[in-house]
Amino acid sequence: MSWSGYAKLLQKTGQIERTVDHDFATEEAKYRIYEKECQQLLKDSKTYLDAMRNMAATQTRLAETIDTFYTASGRTSEGAIAAHSYKRAAEELDTGISRELDQPYRTTVLDPLGKMSTCFPIINEHIAKRNKKLLDYDSARSKVRKLTEKPSDDPTKLPKAQQEHDDAKEVFELLNDQLVKELPMLLELRVPYFDPSFEAMIRMQCKFAEDGYEKLSGVQRYFDDSVRDDYAAGQLDAQVEGVLQEMRELAICGAT
């Protein structure tokens, strides 16, 4: 068992006093929430980019299939022209993901989040070191108390224990004070640090949405103006059901 583990065991059994620093506990709790949120934000940001890629790729495959349906008949119609236009728009959007979203998003969103995440292991090392030095301090204080309450036959033991106590206290307080001071500063800096990434993310999403609207609006011109009104009135459902019924009446679809 390591010394830290042994010291913790002695604390649990009441043989070593345990120092409770409420200021540090409060700041560490806030930091742990921030650490968890940053890690989740990085994970969600990666998921978002993957989802955008998958959406664009899926839309392209969908457009290719629709285009095949219309062109396979060999007839040129407004529907075939619209399907081909939709395919072209989907391919351009898919290409645009790599050109206008992928790399800029990595540079302005994922990279800053990743760099922030690299700080956490270092901070956690400082916290772990602080906790270890606290155990040393508590142990030294308990030793001094015991020697004071029950003096040793060796008169050098108490001065030596007191010196160990003073040294342990100095090291612990140095680490503790640094963390209590700097953890709040770290949290205060999170907003200005993420501000540019947040703004860039909104601008990129807006640009992609505008490009999508512009390209898909070009497909709409091949549809009759009444299509939207027919859909709102439920007439398109009736048209689809009518064609489906004609399919059911075919010998190959009907009951045998």
C-alpha positions, 0 to 999 in steps of 0.5 A: 500500500502506498503512503497516501493510501495508508494515510487515508486509511489512518484518517478513516480510523481517526488516527490522523486528523483530516483538514477540510478546506471549504474554499478549495472544495468549493473551487474544485467542485466548480472546476470539475463541472467545467472540466466535464462540460468541456469534455462533453462539448468537445464530444458533441462538437465532433458529433455535429461535424460527423452528422453534417457530413453524413447528412450531406452524403446521405442527401447526395445518395438520395438525390442520385436515386431520385434522379435515376427514377426519373431518367430511367423512363427516358422521358424528359419532363419537368420532374426529370429536370427537377430531379437532375437539378436536385442531384446537382445541388446535393452534390454541390452541398456535399462538396461544400461541407469539405470546402466551407465547413470541415476545415474551418470548423476544425480550426476555429471550434475543434482545435480550441476545444482540444487545446483546452482539454489538454490543460485538464490533465496538468491541472489534475496533477496539481490537485493530486499533488495538493491532496498528497501534501495535505495528507503529509501535513495532516500526518505531521500535525497529528504526530506533533499533537501526540508527542505534545500530549504524551512526550517522548523520552527522546527530547529531539523527537518533538522539535524534529516533528515540529520542523516536519510539520512546519515544512509540510504546512508550508508546501501544502499552503503554497499549493493550496493557495495557488489552486484556490487563487487560479481555479476561479481565474481559469473559469473566468477566462472560459468565456473570452476563450470560447467567444471566437469559436462560438461566433465562428460556429454560428457564422459557418452554420449560417453560411451553410444554411444560406448556401443550401437555401440558395441551391435548393431554391433553384430546384423549386422553380421547376415545380408548379406554384400550386404544389405548395398550396396543394400540399397544405390543403391535403390534395397531394396526399389524395394524389399519392393515394390515387396513384398507389391505388392504381398500382394495387389494381395491377395484376402483379400487385393484386391478390392472387 
